């Protein structure tokens, strides 16, 4: 199951800046993803559907079996094309997270992102590193070591899990070139998270070898400010002896501080 909620972090860190559609078209590699899947779904999917129908009508038992399989594959490809998300979806209210460019080979960019994966706001926060790979457009420029605030999206986990099993991330530099917005997003991310991301660069080789490109951060490796933050969901909390948070205020209290 994917995208059935957000992490238990502070909702005041959700991305809410205006999206520049012209800049998005020129910078995001996801602009053509929907068009690509639609083309595959229509051309290949409809071709397989036609082949499947022909095999069912004119073939023997093996033709019927092949036709049914081809029809199912064609239908799945066609549906995949219809539901493919467009480039603006990640920036519609996703949580901000720190990202850092690790390397660039030709037009392939690898960026390390630190994201919170806990779903229970009363539980101790959990974090994970995620190595995101994408192809840079000609109008964009990425430098190893460059810090880039990102928007998290594409969270995946079964309903019973207390943490997200995976997530994706997109640099907000795809959504806007407004330096004021970029600086504000970077400032909204706590300094300890940027520092923790820098520490994660030492685990790049380990993360790259994982098929999920994701590695959880041990609680012992987190500073106190991340392990026991003063707010959860934007509300002040007190941490109990059992490791659970007790809400002691309101969002208004947190904002007024």
Secondary structure, DSSP 8 states (H G I E B T S, - for coil): -BSSS--SS-GGGB--S---HHHHHHH-TTHHHHHHHHHHIIIIIHHHHHHHHHHHHHS-HHHHHHHHHHHHHHHHHHHHHHH---TTGGGSS-BEEEEEEEEEETTEEEEEEEEE-B--TTS---EEEEEEEEE--TT----TT-EEEEEEEEEE--TT-SB-SEEEEEEGGGT---HHHHHHHHHHS-HHHHHHHHHHGGGHHHHHHSTT-EEE--GGGS-HHHHT-SEETTEEEEE-TTS-EEE-S-HHHHHH-
